[in-house]
Amino acid sequence: MTVMTDLGVDLGFLKLKNPVLTASGTFGYGLEFEPYFGLDKLGGFVVKGLYFDPREGNPPPRLVETPSGLINAIGLQGVGVKAFARKVLPKLRGLGTSVIVNVCGADDDEYLSVIEFLDREEGIAAYELNISCPNVKKEGMCPALFPGPTHQLVRRVKSASRRPVIVKLSPNVTNIVEIAVAAEEAGADALALVNTFLAMAIDIETRRPRLANTLGGLSGPAIRPLAVRMVYQVASRVKVPVIGMGGIMTGADAVEFMIAGASAVEVGTASFVDPDAAVRIVGELGAWCAAHGVARVRDLVGTVRTA
């Protein structure tokens, strides 16, 4: 007998109709994908990262395809919070899905300025604190590389924010668990991992980097086993929900992340290959659960068998 699966998940601070979100930087501001499917079919989406002022990003070339992956050095190009609040956010309200805003900053004070400005606006379910983007500075430096700066920034943001804060972590560390614990102890409501891996590609004919920024962030299926490992390690140590991402292309990939410990997932690079990827993954996830007798998708979370 086929089981009808309840796809709803509860992150404690936010209930989602299904556990599939779209990842920041790969889905624009959400409106760009309206021609392809109804955004209400998603659990939610994370808008492109916002600094306080508009940002041009890095010079081109900014994208390089690699085997089973993509290196990007977009540099967090964006419209800034004022234009977002005036032109974009009003169109996102009432879409029937959760809108999460990815918050960026050149320093701690800018993160706080973005949060304080957006706190005056309605229609935002939560913030995703982007302390882990590796392609803004050439050496990939960011607060999420160290426990101390992570704790300090998250604590300051949490004290200033009226909304839940999801902290997006970097994989470019020796021990991601200690960074995750620092973010949790500072008050993070959830953790999102992983961001992209610092990477490089060289044109062997010119012997020059294939990105103008020299280095970029690697995403796509090539990183999925690494991301699954990190989600498993972090979810085993923290009490707050974990949102997993990194190379999710199918419903089966989403199942794997949830078994590893993720309460929800974000779909990123797949949307470049197939604009319908995220909503397709929702359907595939439901079909897998039904075929395997899983009545509630949340029952998958953290069920990996290691013994």
Secondary structure, DSSP 4 states (H G I P E B T S, - for coil): -PPPPB--EE-SS-EESSSEEE-TTSSTTSGGGTTTS-GGGSSEEEEEEE-SS-B--PPSP-EEEETTEEEE-----B--HHHIIIIIHHHHTTSSSEEEEEE--SSHHHHHHHHHHHTTSSS--EEEEE---TTSSTT---GGGSHHHHHHHHHHHHHH-SS-EEEEPPS-SS-HHHHHHHHHHTT-SEEEE--PEEEE-EETTTTEESSTTSEEEEESGGGHHHHHHHHHHHHTT-SS-EEEESS--SHHHHHHHHHHT-SEEEE-THHHH-TTHHHHHHHHHHHHHHHTT-SBGGGGTT-----
